[in-house]
């Protein structure tokens, strides 16, 4: 555990260099539209949307045929990120740690990854490292969420806004992709992510359950910063969308998993939102107040909270001064909490009508126009 805290300190010290390296790209990446099997890639209101369906193997092949070129660009991203802090020599070690976590991969996710690797020609070990490095090397530090209960919402339904903050190296934000999964025997869901990542960092399912992950680095319960025997967290949170319909069901499933690290998971269903504060030892459900819940990068429950740099949390909760909060109000609060060049995706979920509003492309994304994506028709299986 100590070496991971040292790694975190090294990453913090390198923050200025990494932020400088996250300058805007020269131009946006353009996905190639097309179809393969039951999969399809197209732009809807300017947003790249990949639809896949069927068995894990079928969905892996569909993704490989449609986005493998983009995934090849990103598979080197972790090594490039480490190189910015002078630790490019550590990438093989992170790949080895990821491979050691393979026994904890949900089997249907592993089958999808392996099918993607076989079809695309991407090295499976590197894909495993890409999908587990967020567990084994903690350094994101950002992300903000604001959830509004139906009684406080101008729409009459809940609202769930989220900034994804991370070092982009000037390119990561341009590969933003909305992937709509229609798996056999599980909930259909949409994940706002990147090609080659098979877990979920931000997403919503056909039952109106939405999730967003936030890194945390300190906990009162003494939970380890890494338990390598846990389920890689993005894959675990994908299971939440595949299997759950409510906040309570999400809490029960997360508590049943062996967990890798310290995180907060903002969760919102059609009745409103809450935060799951998660460590390898504990899962604590934290409700909001006055119809609002907010989440940044620290625990706030009495059981787990220690100390907090809470300026973003306070800005988000100042939405309480607004009598009825609408989508534009949520975006304004997210923009107030932005982290400049690190804020690369801004989104607002509407769980009741199954709508996603998304901005990405330049940083901070919170300053950009939100584009609307109707998810309900996309969750219907195509023949």
C-alpha positions in Angstrom: 0.0 0.0 0.0 2.8 2.4 0.8 4.3 2.3 -2.7 1.0 3.2 -4.1 0.7 6.3 -1.9 4.2 7.2 -3.0 3.1 6.8 -6.6 0.2 9.1 -5.9 2.5 11.7 -4.4 4.7 11.5 -7.5 1.7 12.0 -9.7 0.6 15.0 -7.7 4.0 16.6 -8.0 3.9 16.1 -11.7 0.5 17.8 -12.0 1.8 21.1 -13.6 3.5 19.1 -16.4 0.6 16.9 -17.0 -1.9 19.8 -17.1 0.4 21.6 -19.6 0.5 18.5 -21.7 -3.3 18.5 -21.8 -3.5 21.4 -24.2 -6.3 21.3 -26.9 -5.9 19.1 -29.9 -5.2 20.5 -33.3 -8.5 19.0 -34.6 -11.2 16.5 -33.6 -10.9 12.8 -34.3 -13.6 11.6 -36.7 -14.9 8.0 -36.3 -15.8 6.2 -39.6 -19.5 5.5 -39.8 -20.5 2.0 -40.7 -22.1 -1.3 -39.7 -21.1 -4.8 -39.0 -23.3 -7.7 -37.9 -25.8 -6.3 -35.4 -23.5 -3.3 -34.7 -23.6 0.2 -36.1 -21.6 3.4 -35.7 -23.1 6.8 -36.7 -23.2 10.4 -35.7 -26.4 11.6 -34.1 -26.6 15.4 -33.4 -22.9 15.5 -33.8 -22.2 12.8 -31.2 -20.5 9.5 -32.2 -22.8 6.6 -31.2 -21.7 3.0 -31.4 -24.5 0.4 -31.0 -23.6 -3.2 -30.3 -25.8 -6.2 -29.4 -25.9 -9.9 -28.9 -23.5 -12.2 -27.1 -20.3 -11.0 -25.5 -18.3 -12.4 -28.4 -20.6 -10.8 -31.0 -20.3 -7.4 -29.2 -16.5 -7.7 -29.0 -16.3 -8.4 -32.8 -18.7 -5.6 -33.6 -16.6 -3.1 -31.7 -13.4 -4.4 -33.2 -14.8 -4.0 -36.7 -16.1 -0.5 -36.1 -13.7 1.3 -33.7 -10.4 -0.7 -33.6 -8.5 2.0 -35.5 -9.4 4.5 -32.7 -8.6 1.9 -30.0 -5.1 1.5 -31.5 -4.5 5.2 -31.1 -5.5 5.0 -27.4 -3.9 1.7 -26.4 -0.6 3.6 -26.0 -2.1 6.4 -23.9 -1.2 4.9 -20.5 2.5 4.6 -21.5 2.4 8.2 -22.8 0.9 9.4 -19.6 3.6 7.7 -17.5 6.2 9.2 -19.8 5.1 12.7 -18.9 6.1 12.0 -15.3 9.3 10.2 -16.3 8.0 6.7 -15.5 7.4 5.1 -18.8 9.5 2.2 -17.6 6.6 1.3 -15.2 4.0 0.5 -17.9 5.1 -3.2 -18.2 4.6 -3.6 -14.5 1.1 -2.1 -14.7 0.3 -4.6 -17.5 1.5 -7.4 -15.3 -0.7 -6.2 -12.4 -3.6 -6.1 -14.7 -3.1 -9.6 -15.9 -3.0 -10.7 -12.3 -6.5 -9.3 -11.9 -7.9 -11.4 -14.8 -9.5 -14.0 -12.4 -11.7 -11.2 -11.1 -12.9 -10.1 -14.5 -16.6 -10.8 -15.0 -16.5 -13.7 -17.5 -18.8 -12.1 -20.1 -16.6 -8.9 -20.1 -13.5 -10.9 -20.5 -15.0 -12.8 -23.4 -15.9 -9.5 -25.1 -12.4 -8.2 -24.6 -10.8 -11.3 -26.0 -13.1 -11.3 -29.0 -12.2 -7.6 -29.6 -8.5 -8.5 -29.4 -8.7 -11.5 -31.8 -10.7 -9.5 -34.4 -8.8 -6.2 -34.1 -5.3 -7.5 -33.8 -4.8 -5.4 -30.7 -2.6 -7.2 -28.1 -4.9 -8.6 -25.4 -2.4 -7.9 -22.6 -2.3 -4.2 -23.5 -6.1 -4.1 -23.5 -6.1 -5.6 -20.0 -3.6 -3.1 -18.8 -5.6 -0.2 -20.4 -8.8 -1.5 -18.5 -7.1 -1.9 -15.1 -4.6 0.9 -14.9 -7.3 3.1 -13.4 -7.4 0.7 -10.5 -3.6 0.2 -10.1 -2.4 3.8 -10.6 -4.5 6.5 -9.1 -4.0 10.0 -10.4 -7.2 11.4 -11.9 -8.2 13.5 -8.9 -11.0 15.4 -10.7 -14.7 14.7 -11.5 -17.9 16.4 -10.2 -21.5 15.3 -10.1 -24.7 17.1 -9.2 -28.0 15.2 -8.8 -31.4 16.9 -8.6 -34.5 15.1 -7.2 -37.8 15.3 -9.1 -39.4 17.7 -6.6 -36.5 20.2 -7.2 -36.4 19.7 -11.0 -38.0 22.0 -13.5 -38.6 18.9 -15.7 -40.5 17.0 -12.9 -38.0 14.2 -13.2 -34.5 13.8 -11.8 -31.4 15.3 -13.3 -27.9 14.0 -13.0 -25.0 16.2 -14.2 -21.4 15.1 -14.4 -17.9 16.4 -15.3 -15.2 13.8 -16.2 -11.8 15.3 -15.3 -8.5 13.7 -16.3 -5.2 14.5 -18.0 -5.9 14.4 -21.7 -2.4 14.9 -23.2 -4.2 17.0 -25.7 -6.0 14.1 -27.4 -8.0 11.8 -25.1 -11.2 14.0 -25.1 -11.4 13.8 -28.9 -12.0 10.0 -28.7 -15.1 10.3 -26.6 -17.6 7.7 -27.7 -21.2 6.9 -26.6 -21.5 3.1 -26.8 -25.0 1.6 -26.5 -24.9 -2.0 -25.4 -27.8 -4.3 -25.9 -26.6 -7.5 -24.3 -28.6 -10.7 -24.2 -30.4 -11.3 -20.9 -29.2 -8.0 -19.3 -30.3 -4.4 -19.2 -29.4 -2.3 -22.3 -27.3 0.7 -21.3 -25.2 3.6 -22.7 -21.6 4.2 -21.6 -19.9 7.5 -22.3 -16.3 6.3 -22.6 -13.5 5.6 -25.1 -12.7 2.9 -27.7 -11.0 -0.1 -26.0 -12.5 0.5 -22.6 -15.0 -2.2 -21.7 -16.1 -0.9 -18.3 -18.2 2.0 -17.4 -17.1 5.4 -16.0 -20.4 7.2 -16.8 -23.6 5.7 -18.0 -27.3 5.0 -17.9 -29.4 1.9 -18.5 -32.9 1.3 -19.9 -34.4 1.3 -16.4 -33.2 4.9 -15.9 -30.4 4.0 -13.5 -27.3 6.3 -14.1 -23.8 6.1 -12.6 -20.6 8.2 -12.5 -17.4 7.3 -10.8 -15.1 9.6 -8.7 -11.7 8.9 -7.4 -11.0 9.2 -3.6 -7.6 8.9 -1.9 -8.3 9.0 1.8 -10.7 7.0 4.1 -11.4 6.9 7.8 -11.8 3.1 7.7 -8.2 2.5 6.7 -9.2 0.8 3.4 -6.2 0.0 1.2 -5.6 2.2 -1.9 -5.4 -1.1 -3.9 -6.7 -4.6 -3.2 -5.6 -6.5 -6.4 -8.0 -9.3 -5.5 -11.0 -7.1 -6.2 -13.1 -6.7 -9.3 -11.7 -4.0 -11.6 -14.0 -1.1 -10.7 -15.1 0.0 -14.2 -16.2 -3.5 -14.9 -18.0 -3.8 -11.6 -19.9 -0.6 -12.3 -20.8 -1.9 -15.8 -22.4 -4.8 -13.9 -24.5 -2.3 -12.0 -25.9 -1.0 -15.2 -26.4 -4.5 -16.6 -28.1 -5.9 -13.6 -29.7 -3.1 -11.5 -32.7 -0.8 -11.7 -32.6 1.3 -8.5 -30.1 3.0 -6.2 -30.8 0.3 -3.5 -30.1 -2.6 -6.0 -26.8 -0.8 -7.0 -25.8 -0.6 -3.3 -26.5 -4.3 -2.7 -24.5 -5.4 -5.8 -21.5 -3.2 -5.1 -21.4 -4.4 -1.5 -21.5 -8.0 -2.7 -18.3 -7.5 -4.9 -14.8 -7.6 -3.7 -13.6 -4.1 -4.3 -10.2 -2.8 -5.5 -9.9 0.7 -4.2 -11.4 4.0 -2.8 -14.1 5.5 -4.9 -17.4 7.4 -4.8 -20.1 6.2 -7.2 -22.8 8.8 -7.8 -26.0 6.8 -8.6 -29.4 8.1 -9.7 -32.6 6.4 -10.6 -36.0 7.7 -11.5 -36.7 8.7 -7.9 -33.5 10.7 -7.3 -29.8 10.3 -6.5 -27.3 9.4 -3.8 -23.7 8.6 -3.4 -22.1 5.2 -2.7 -18.8 5.8 -0.7 -16.7 2.7 -1.5 -13.6 1.2 0.0 -12.2 -2.4 0.0 -13.7 -2.6 3.5 -16.9 -0.6 3.3 -19.9 0.6 1.2 -21.8 3.5 2.7 -24.9 5.1 1.1 -24.9 8.9 1.5 -28.1 10.8 0.8 -28.2 14.4 -0.1 -30.3 17.2 1.4 -33.1 19.5 0.2 -33.5 17.4 -3.0 -29.8 17.8 -4.0 -26.9 15.4 -3.9 -23.3 16.3 -5.0 -20.1 14.3 -5.3 -16.5 15.3 -5.9 -13.4 13.5 -4.7 -13.7 13.0 -1.0 -15.9 11.0 1.3 -18.4 13.0 3.4 -20.1 10.3 5.5 -19.3 10.2 9.2 -18.1 6.6 8.8 -15.5 7.3 6.0 -15.0 11.1 5.7 -11.7 12.6 6.9 -10.9 16.0 5.4 -12.0 17.6 2.2 -11.0 20.3 -0.3 -14.7 21.1 -0.8 -14.8 24.2 -3.0 -16.3 22.3 -5.9 -18.8 20.5 -3.6 -20.0 23.9 -2.2 -20.4 25.3 -5.7 -22.5 22.4 -6.8 -24.7 22.5 -3.7 -25.3 26.2 -4.2 -27.9 25.0 -6.7 -30.1 24.9 -3.6 -30.7 28.6 -4.2 -32.5 27.9 -7.4 -36.2 27.2 -6.9 -36.5 24.7 -9.7 -33.3 23.4 -11.4 -33.2 22.7 -15.2 -30.6 21.2 -17.5 -29.0 24.6 -18.2 -28.7 25.2 -14.4 -26.9 21.9 -13.9 -24.5 22.7 -16.7 -23.8 26.2 -15.2 -23.0 24.6 -11.8 -20.7 22.0 -13.5 -19.0 24.8 -15.3 -18.4 26.7 -12.1 -16.7 23.5 -10.8 -14.6 22.8 -13.9 -10.9 22.1 -13.7 -9.8 23.8 -16.9 -7.8 21.6 -19.3 -8.7 18.5 -17.3 -12.5 18.8 -17.8 -13.0 16.8 -21.0 -16.6 15.5 -20.8 -19.7 17.2 -19.4 -23.0 15.4 -19.4 -26.5 15.6 -18.0 -28.6 12.5 -17.8 -32.4 12.6 -17.6 -33.4 9.2 -16.1 -37.1 9.5 -16.7 -37.3 10.1 -20.5 -33.9 8.4 -21.0 -32.1 11.4 -22.5 -28.4 12.2 -22.5 -27.0 15.7 -23.0 -23.3 15.6 -23.8 -20.5 18.1 -24.5 -16.9 17.2 -25.4 -14.1 18.2 -27.8 -12.2 21.1 -26.2 -11.5 21.7 -22.5 -13.2 22.7 -20.4 -16.1 20.8 -22.0 -18.5 22.5 -19.5 -18.2 25.7 -21.6 -19.5 23.9 -24.7 -23.0 23.4 -26.0 -24.7 20.2 -24.7 -26.0 18.0 -27.6 -29.1 16.0 -26.9 -29.3 12.2 -27.5 -32.6 10.3 -27.2 -31.6 6.9 -25.7 -34.9 5.1 -25.5 -35.0 4.2 -29.2 -31.4 3.2 -29.1 -32.0 0.7 -26.3 -34.4 -1.3 -28.6 -32.8 -4.3 -30.2 -32.3 -4.1 -34.0 -33.1 -7.1 -36.2 
